[in-house]
Amino acid sequence: MIEYANSRIVAVIDEYVHNERNRAILKDRFVNGLTFEQIAEKHDISTRQAQNIVYRSQDVLFRHL
């Protein structure tokens, strides 16, 4: 598995994810290591919504890392 510096991950998220809430969710998942349940509680969304946001965005992010 390839590991990236948190600063690189944050830079890619900031550049390619335009929705502010989604940026925060992705940073919580990939930088802060929160679980989907923790993300859902923090952002007042369902666990499924948190999963969907991460899964829909990860292809774009990984393509640019």
Secondary structure, 3 states (H helix, E strand, C coil): CCCCCHHHHHHHHHHHCCCHHHHHHHHHHHCCCCCHHHHHHHHCCCHHHHHHHHHHHHHHHHHHC
